[in-house]
């Protein structure tokens, strides 16, 4: 990935985090910033997996995988943070 690709992935990660928060019902223990950081991690992971599985030209796969990965990370975070309370 180039520098531009990295910056675009970061911006998309913030958007993906917001979408994952909207799609996952319930209260998040970390708030909006943690959700967006999880979305950023989900975007990195989803983009990597989507491009690995479906090719570099398929951007829809990257978006879908990013949202799915962010939702999975958000679910894991809720499970871990829920145990601490």
C-alpha positions as CSV (number, residue, x, y, z in Angstrom):
1,X,0.0,0.0,0.0
2,X,1.1,3.5,-0.7
3,X,0.9,6.5,1.6
4,X,-2.3,7.6,-0.1
5,X,-3.8,4.1,0.4
6,X,-2.9,4.1,4.1
7,X,-4.6,7.5,4.6
8,X,-7.7,6.5,2.7
9,X,-7.9,3.3,4.7
10,X,-7.7,5.3,7.9
11,X,-10.5,7.6,6.8
12,X,-12.6,4.7,5.7
13,X,-11.9,3.1,9.1
14,X,-13.6,6.0,10.9
15,X,-16.6,5.6,8.6
16,X,-16.6,1.8,9.0
17,X,-16.6,2.2,12.8
18,X,-19.6,4.5,12.6
19,X,-21.4,2.0,10.4
20,X,-20.6,-0.9,12.7
21,X,-21.9,1.1,15.7
22,X,-25.1,1.7,13.9
23,X,-25.5,-1.9,12.8
24,X,-24.7,-3.4,16.3
25,X,-27.5,-2.7,18.7
26,X,-26.8,-2.1,22.3
27,X,-24.7,0.1,24.4
28,X,-20.9,0.3,23.8
29,X,-18.8,0.4,26.9
30,X,-16.0,2.4,25.2
31,X,-18.0,5.2,23.5
32,X,-17.7,6.7,20.1
33,X,-13.9,7.1,19.9
34,X,-13.2,3.4,20.9
35,X,-15.8,2.3,18.3
36,X,-14.1,4.4,15.6
37,X,-10.7,2.9,16.5
38,X,-12.1,-0.5,16.3
39,X,-13.6,0.5,12.9
40,X,-10.1,1.6,11.9
41,X,-8.7,-1.8,12.9
42,X,-11.6,-3.5,11.2
43,X,-10.9,-1.5,8.0
44,X,-7.3,-2.6,8.0
45,X,-8.1,-6.2,8.6
46,X,-11.1,-6.2,6.2
47,X,-9.2,-4.5,3.4
48,X,-6.4,-7.0,3.8
49,X,-8.7,-10.0,3.8
50,X,-11.0,-8.7,1.1
51,X,-8.2,-8.0,-1.3
52,X,-6.5,-11.2,-0.4
53,X,-9.6,-13.3,-1.1
54,X,-11.3,-11.3,-3.9
55,X,-8.5,-9.4,-5.6
56,X,-7.2,-5.8,-5.6
57,X,-9.8,-4.5,-8.0
58,X,-12.9,-5.5,-6.0
59,X,-13.5,-2.5,-3.7
60,X,-16.9,-3.7,-2.6
61,X,-15.4,-6.8,-1.0
62,X,-13.0,-4.5,0.9
63,X,-15.9,-2.4,2.2
64,X,-18.1,-5.4,3.2
65,X,-15.2,-7.2,4.8
66,X,-14.2,-4.0,6.7
67,X,-17.7,-3.6,8.1
68,X,-17.9,-7.3,9.1
69,X,-14.4,-7.2,10.7
70,X,-15.3,-4.0,12.6
71,X,-18.5,-5.6,13.9
72,X,-16.6,-8.7,15.0
73,X,-14.0,-6.6,16.8
74,X,-16.7,-4.5,18.4
75,X,-18.5,-7.7,19.6
76,X,-15.2,-9.0,21.0
77,X,-14.6,-5.7,22.7
78,X,-18.1,-5.7,24.2
79,X,-17.5,-9.2,25.6
80,X,-14.1,-8.3,27.1
81,X,-15.2,-5.0,28.5
82,X,-18.5,-6.5,29.8
83,X,-16.6,-9.0,31.9
84,X,-14.6,-6.2,33.7
85,X,-17.8,-4.5,34.9
